[in-house]
Amino acid sequence: EPIYYIRNTQYDMREWFLDYYAIRCALSYIRNTIYEIREV
């Protein structure tokens, strides 16, 4: 069970990192669209 727990923890960290990266990409995309709207 401890080995499974360690694997599960690593998997959760990987998922958290992907979610964090996706949120950063979404925020930068929203920021870029807002800048484009301001220019127009």
Biopython code that builds the backbone (N, CA, C, O; Angstrom):
import numpy as np
from Bio.PDB.StructureBuilder import StructureBuilder

atoms = [
    (1, "GLU", "N", (0.820, -1.227, 0.000)),
    (1, "GLU", "CA", (0.000, 0.000, 0.000)),
    (1, "GLU", "C", (0.853, 1.276, 0.000)),
    (1, "GLU", "O", (0.521, 2.215, -0.723)),
    (2, "PRO", "N", (1.939, 1.345, 0.782)),
    (2, "PRO", "CA", (2.759, 2.575, 0.758)),
    (2, "PRO", "C", (3.237, 2.917, -0.655)),
    (2, "PRO", "O", (3.255, 4.090, -1.029)),
    (3, "ILE", "N", (3.627, 1.901, -1.450)),
    (3, "ILE", "CA", (4.098, 2.178, -2.811)),
    (3, "ILE", "C", (2.957, 2.779, -3.630)),
    (3, "ILE", "O", (3.162, 3.731, -4.384)),
    (4, "TYR", "N", (1.760, 2.222, -3.479)),
    (4, "TYR", "CA", (0.608, 2.754, -4.209)),
    (4, "TYR", "C", (0.336, 4.190, -3.774)),
    (4, "TYR", "O", (-0.012, 5.042, -4.591)),
    (5, "TYR", "N", (0.499, 4.447, -2.477)),
    (5, "TYR", "CA", (0.255, 5.801, -1.978)),
    (5, "TYR", "C", (1.262, 6.782, -2.584)),
    (5, "TYR", "O", (0.898, 7.894, -2.965)),
    (6, "ILE", "N", (2.516, 6.370, -2.671)),
    (6, "ILE", "CA", (3.535, 7.261, -3.240)),
    (6, "ILE", "C", (3.216, 7.518, -4.711)),
    (6, "ILE", "O", (3.302, 8.652, -5.180)),
    (7, "ARG", "N", (2.849, 6.461, -5.435)),
    (7, "ARG", "CA", (2.508, 6.658, -6.850)),
    (7, "ARG", "C", (1.308, 7.597, -6.975)),
    (7, "ARG", "O", (1.288, 8.474, -7.839)),
    (8, "ASN", "N", (0.332, 7.413, -6.128)),
    (8, "ASN", "CA", (-0.863, 8.253, -6.188)),
    (8, "ASN", "C", (-0.483, 9.706, -5.914)),
    (8, "ASN", "O", (-1.009, 10.613, -6.558)),
    (9, "THR", "N", (0.418, 9.933, -4.971)),
    (9, "THR", "CA", (0.829, 11.304, -4.656)),
    (9, "THR", "C", (1.529, 11.930, -5.860)),
    (9, "THR", "O", (1.281, 13.087, -6.201)),
    (10, "GLN", "N", (2.415, 11.145, -6.508)),
    (10, "GLN", "CA", (3.101, 11.680, -7.683)),
    (10, "GLN", "C", (2.093, 12.010, -8.781)),
    (10, "GLN", "O", (2.218, 13.031, -9.457)),
    (11, "TYR", "N", (1.101, 11.150, -8.955)),
    (11, "TYR", "CA", (0.091, 11.397, -9.974)),
    (11, "TYR", "C", (-0.696, 12.662, -9.656)),
    (11, "TYR", "O", (-0.997, 13.454, -10.549)),
    (12, "ASP", "N", (-1.032, 12.852, -8.370)),
    (12, "ASP", "CA", (-1.760, 14.068, -7.993)),
    (12, "ASP", "C", (-0.907, 15.303, -8.263)),
    (12, "ASP", "O", (-1.424, 16.317, -8.730)),
    (13, "MET", "N", (0.383, 15.234, -7.977)),
    (13, "MET", "CA", (1.251, 16.390, -8.231)),
    (13, "MET", "C", (1.291, 16.688, -9.722)),
    (13, "MET", "O", (1.260, 17.850, -10.128)),
    (14, "ARG", "N", (1.359, 15.632, -10.543)),
    (14, "ARG", "CA", (1.399, 15.857, -11.991)),
    (14, "ARG", "C", (0.093, 16.507, -12.448)),
    (14, "ARG", "O", (0.109, 17.433, -13.258)),
    (15, "GLU", "N", (-1.026, 16.025, -11.932)),
    (15, "GLU", "CA", (-2.314, 16.620, -12.306)),
    (15, "GLU", "C", (-2.358, 18.082, -11.870)),
    (15, "GLU", "O", (-2.819, 18.939, -12.625)),
    (16, "TRP", "N", (-1.879, 18.374, -10.648)),
    (16, "TRP", "CA", (-1.908, 19.762, -10.153)),
    (16, "TRP", "C", (-1.042, 20.645, -11.037)),
    (16, "TRP", "O", (-1.409, 21.782, -11.331)),
    (17, "PHE", "N", (0.104, 20.130, -11.461)),
    (17, "PHE", "CA", (0.989, 20.927, -12.312)),
    (17, "PHE", "C", (0.322, 21.209, -13.652)),
    (17, "PHE", "O", (0.422, 22.321, -14.169)),
    (18, "LEU", "N", (-0.357, 20.216, -14.222)),
    (18, "LEU", "CA", (-1.037, 20.427, -15.507)),
    (18, "LEU", "C", (-2.163, 21.445, -15.337)),
    (18, "LEU", "O", (-2.348, 22.311, -16.192)),
    (19, "ASP", "N", (-2.918, 21.346, -14.235)),
    (19, "ASP", "CA", (-3.994, 22.318, -14.001)),
    (19, "ASP", "C", (-3.405, 23.714, -13.858)),
    (19, "ASP", "O", (-3.952, 24.672, -14.404)),
    (20, "TYR", "N", (-2.292, 23.846, -13.127)),
    (20, "TYR", "CA", (-1.657, 25.155, -12.932)),
    (20, "TYR", "C", (-1.188, 25.720, -14.276)),
    (20, "TYR", "O", (-1.358, 26.910, -14.542)),
    (21, "TYR", "N", (-0.597, 24.866, -15.123)),
    (21, "TYR", "CA", (-0.124, 25.315, -16.426)),
    (21, "TYR", "C", (-1.300, 25.742, -17.300)),
    (21, "TYR", "O", (-1.215, 26.742, -18.013)),
    (22, "ALA", "N", (-2.402, 24.983, -17.246)),
    (22, "ALA", "CA", (-3.573, 25.324, -18.054)),
    (22, "ALA", "C", (-4.157, 26.652, -17.598)),
    (22, "ALA", "O", (-4.563, 27.469, -18.424)),
    (23, "ILE", "N", (-4.203, 26.873, -16.284)),
    (23, "ILE", "CA", (-4.747, 28.137, -15.768)),
    (23, "ILE", "C", (-3.861, 29.297, -16.205)),
    (23, "ILE", "O", (-4.369, 30.356, -16.576)),
    (24, "ARG", "N", (-2.539, 29.112, -16.167)),
    (24, "ARG", "CA", (-1.632, 30.185, -16.593)),
    (24, "ARG", "C", (-1.856, 30.503, -18.068)),
    (24, "ARG", "O", (-1.901, 31.671, -18.452)),
    (25, "CYS", "N", (-1.995, 29.463, -18.898)),
    (25, "CYS", "CA", (-2.227, 29.688, -20.331)),
    (25, "CYS", "C", (-3.545, 30.436, -20.536)),
    (25, "CYS", "O", (-3.622, 31.349, -21.358)),
    (26, "ALA", "N", (-4.576, 30.051, -19.790)),
    (26, "ALA", "CA", (-5.878, 30.703, -19.941)),
    (26, "ALA", "C", (-5.771, 32.170, -19.531)),
    (26, "ALA", "O", (-6.328, 33.040, -20.200)),
    (27, "LEU", "N", (-5.068, 32.449, -18.447)),
    (27, "LEU", "CA", (-4.957, 33.839, -17.995)),
    (27, "LEU", "C", (-4.200, 34.679, -19.022)),
    (27, "LEU", "O", (-4.604, 35.803, -19.319)),
    (28, "SER", "N", (-3.110, 34.144, -19.566)),
    (28, "SER", "CA", (-2.358, 34.905, -20.565)),
    (28, "SER", "C", (-3.200, 35.104, -21.819)),
    (28, "SER", "O", (-3.121, 36.158, -22.450)),
    (29, "TYR", "N", (-4.005, 34.112, -22.191)),
    (29, "TYR", "CA", (-4.865, 34.251, -23.370)),
    (29, "TYR", "C", (-5.909, 35.342, -23.136)),
    (29, "TYR", "O", (-6.155, 36.165, -24.017)),
    (30, "ILE", "N", (-6.521, 35.352, -21.953)),
    (30, "ILE", "CA", (-7.516, 36.392, -21.633)),
    (30, "ILE", "C", (-6.844, 37.756, -21.639)),
    (30, "ILE", "O", (-7.409, 38.732, -22.134)),
    (31, "ARG", "N", (-5.632, 37.823, -21.087)),
    (31, "ARG", "CA", (-4.917, 39.102, -21.047)),
    (31, "ARG", "C", (-4.659, 39.608, -22.457)),
    (31, "ARG", "O", (-4.837, 40.793, -22.736)),
    (32, "ASN", "N", (-4.238, 38.711, -23.351)),
    (32, "ASN", "CA", (-3.959, 39.124, -24.730)),
    (32, "ASN", "C", (-5.228, 39.611, -25.419)),
    (32, "ASN", "O", (-5.189, 40.606, -26.143)),
    (33, "THR", "N", (-6.352, 38.930, -25.209)),
    (33, "THR", "CA", (-7.584, 39.364, -25.858)),
    (33, "THR", "C", (-8.011, 40.716, -25.309)),
    (33, "THR", "O", (-8.523, 41.549, -26.057)),
    (34, "ILE", "N", (-7.810, 40.949, -24.020)),
    (34, "ILE", "CA", (-8.187, 42.252, -23.452)),
    (34, "ILE", "C", (-7.323, 43.348, -24.080)),
    (34, "ILE", "O", (-7.826, 44.427, -24.394)),
    (35, "TYR", "N", (-6.035, 43.080, -24.264)),
    (35, "TYR", "CA", (-5.170, 44.079, -24.890)),
    (35, "TYR", "C", (-5.619, 44.349, -26.319)),
    (35, "TYR", "O", (-5.607, 45.495, -26.769)),
    (36, "GLU", "N", (-6.017, 43.297, -27.037)),
    (36, "GLU", "CA", (-6.473, 43.501, -28.414)),
    (36, "GLU", "C", (-7.738, 44.341, -28.432)),
    (36, "GLU", "O", (-7.890, 45.207, -29.293)),
    (37, "ILE", "N", (-8.650, 44.101, -27.494)),
    (37, "ILE", "CA", (-9.886, 44.893, -27.448)),
    (37, "ILE", "C", (-9.550, 46.355, -27.151)),
    (37, "ILE", "O", (-10.169, 47.258, -27.716)),
    (38, "ARG", "N", (-8.584, 46.593, -26.278)),
    (38, "ARG", "CA", (-8.214, 47.980, -25.964)),
    (38, "ARG", "C", (-7.631, 48.675, -27.191)),
    (38, "ARG", "O", (-7.910, 49.850, -27.433)),
    (39, "GLU", "N", (-6.821, 47.948, -27.968)),
    (39, "GLU", "CA", (-6.228, 48.568, -29.157)),
    (39, "GLU", "C", (-7.308, 48.952, -30.156)),
    (39, "GLU", "O", (-7.211, 49.993, -30.805)),
    (40, "VAL", "N", (-8.321, 48.132, -30.282)),
    (40, "VAL", "CA", (-9.401, 48.437, -31.232)),
    (40, "VAL", "C", (-10.306, 49.476, -30.583)),
    (40, "VAL", "O", (-11.293, 49.899, -31.187)),
]
sb = StructureBuilder()
sb.init_structure("model")
sb.init_model(0)
sb.init_chain("A")
sb.init_seg("    ")
for serial, (resi, resn, name, xyz) in enumerate(atoms, 1):
    if name == "N":
        sb.init_residue(resn, " ", resi, " ")
    sb.init_atom(name, np.array(xyz, "f"), 0.0, 1.0, " ", f" {name:<3s}", serial, name[0])
structure = sb.get_structure()
